């Protein structure tokens, strides 16, 4: 007799799947790890693979959560991109892309900062204002997400 599967907390990330982001009736199994060490999953309904970091700031990044948390902390301290480059050892273009992705996933990042890292809402507001200062040309999606989470007048 086969042993029962353990509980899997993720849902399918394929928008064409009938069980896209649905908890009930999902049929997902673990299928190894990718090159960055993140868990891979396979949806038995739509026959696609996806990674646990799909749809997050960590997707397609070779950075750990600790390194990302360090970048968040440096951004709250109002550090510049080149300063963050010297401290973390990552290239300034990498940090710039991380900042852009942070803006695109603003709600998720705010929840992580407040609930997991213990930042205050004031510090999060400083983070977004510093991000806007450092990245003058944000994508349309990033600007729309920032409007949802920033209090007060709309960012430029």
N, C-alpha and C positions, 0 to 999 in steps of 0.2 A: 504494500500500500504506500502510495506517495505521501510525503509530508505536505501539510497545507502551506500555502504561500504566506509570507509575512505581509503585513499591511504596507501599502505603498501610498505615500502622501501626495504624489504628483498627479496631475491630470494631463490629458493629451494636449499638445500645443499646436496641432495641425488644424487650421481653421476649416478645412474641408471634411474633417472627421465628424461623424454623427455624435461623438462623445467629447467634442472640443470643450474644454474647461468644465466638464460635468463630472461630478463625483459619483453619482449613482450609475451602476452598470458598466463602469470602466473596466477594461481588461488589459492591464499594463504589467509587463514583466521587466525585471532588470536584465541588462545585456552588457555587462562589462563596464570598463571605464575608458574615457577618451585620453588623448595625449596629455592634457592638462591635469588629469587625475579626477575629473568630475564623472559622476555616475551617469551611464547611458541607460535609456529605457526604450522599450519597443511596445507600440500599441498594436494589439492583436486585431483590432477592428479595422484600422486604416492601413496597417502594415508599414508604418513609418517609425524611424528612430528619432529620438530627441534626447537632449542633455538636460540635467537637472537645473542648469543655469539659463535655459531658454527664456527669453523675455525679461532678463534682468540686466543689471549693469555689468555683471561678471561674464556675460555671454561673449564668446570669442576673445577672452582675455586670459593671459598666462599669469595672472596675479592672484594671490590668495586674498581671502577676506580681510586678513590682518593688514596687508599692504593697502587695500582699499580704505580700510578704517583709518590708517595713518594719513592717507591723502585727504579724507574728510576732515580729520583733525587739523591738518595744516591749512586747509581752506577756511575753516572757522577762525583760525588765527590770523586770517587775512594775508597769507603768504602769496607771493607772486609765483607764476608758473616756473620761472627759472630757479627760484629759491627751492620750490618743491622738487625740481629736477636734481639739484645738488644734494638735498637731504635724502631722497628716496633712491636715487641712482637710476631712475627711469627717464627716458628721453622726453623732452618737452612736448613733442607731438603726441606721444602716448598719453601724457597727462591731459593735454588739450582734448583728445578724443574721449577720455574718461569724463571730463567735465561736461562735454556735450551729451554723453550718454546719461550722466546724472540729471541733467535738465530734462531729457526725454522721459526719464523714469522718476520724475520728481515726487510723486505721491509715495511710491515704494521706498525711495531714499529717505524721505521725511519720517515715515513709519520706522525704518531701521534706525535712524539717528536718535529719535526720541525714545523708542521702546527698548532697543538693544544697547545703544551706546550711552544713553543718559544725557543727551544734549537737551537744552531748553528750547522752547519755540523761538526765543529771541536769538539764540545762537544759530538756529536754522535759518532765520531771516537774514542774519549776517552772512551766512554761507551763500545764499542765493544772490545777495547783492554783490558779494565778492566775485561770484561766478560770472555775473553779468558784466562786471568791470573787466575781468580777465578775458572773457570770450565775447568780444564786441559783435561778432557775426554768428548768432545762434540760428539754428535751423527753424523753420516754421513750426514744426512739431514741438521742439524744445521751448519756443516762446509761448505756445499754447499751454503746455503743461505747467510752465512757471506762472502763468496768469492764474491757474487754478489753485496754486498753493501759496502764492505771495499775498499778504494782506496789503491793503492800501491801493494806490494808483497802479495802473498797469505798467510793467517794465518797458523800457524803450526797445 
